[in-house]
Amino acid sequence: MMKRTIKILLILALSSTILSGCNTARGVGEDIKSLGHAISHAAS
């Protein structure tokens, strides 16, 4: 019973880490995209 609980907690922790990492990477991508738009707008 204890081993099962520990496995479930580890899976939940790993899942939340992966999901938050995806959100962070997505946010960085959006920031880079908006920076690219600003640079191209300033150049034209």
C-alpha positions as CSV (number, residue, x, y, z in Angstrom):
1,M,0.0,0.0,0.0
2,M,2.8,2.4,0.9
3,K,4.7,1.7,-2.3
4,R,1.6,2.3,-4.4
5,T,1.0,5.7,-2.7
6,I,4.7,6.7,-3.3
7,K,4.5,5.8,-7.0
8,I,1.3,7.8,-7.4
9,L,2.8,10.8,-5.7
10,L,5.9,10.6,-7.9
11,I,3.8,10.3,-11.1
12,L,1.8,13.3,-10.1
13,A,4.9,15.4,-9.3
14,L,6.5,14.4,-12.6
15,S,3.3,15.1,-14.6
16,S,2.9,18.6,-13.0
17,T,6.6,19.4,-13.8
18,I,6.2,18.4,-17.4
19,L,3.0,20.3,-17.9
20,S,4.4,23.5,-16.3
21,G,7.5,23.2,-18.5
22,C,5.3,23.0,-21.6
23,N,3.5,26.2,-20.5
24,T,6.8,27.9,-19.9
25,A,8.2,26.9,-23.3
26,R,5.0,28.1,-25.0
27,G,5.2,31.5,-23.3
28,V,8.8,31.9,-24.3
29,G,7.8,31.1,-27.9
30,E,5.1,33.7,-27.8
31,D,7.6,36.3,-26.4
32,I,10.1,35.6,-29.2
33,K,7.3,35.8,-31.8
34,S,6.2,39.2,-30.5
35,L,9.8,40.4,-30.4
36,G,10.2,39.4,-34.0
37,H,7.1,41.3,-35.0
38,A,8.4,44.4,-33.1
39,I,11.7,44.2,-34.9
40,S,10.2,43.8,-38.3
41,H,7.8,46.7,-37.7
42,A,10.7,48.9,-36.6
43,A,12.7,48.0,-39.6
44,S,10.0,48.9,-42.1
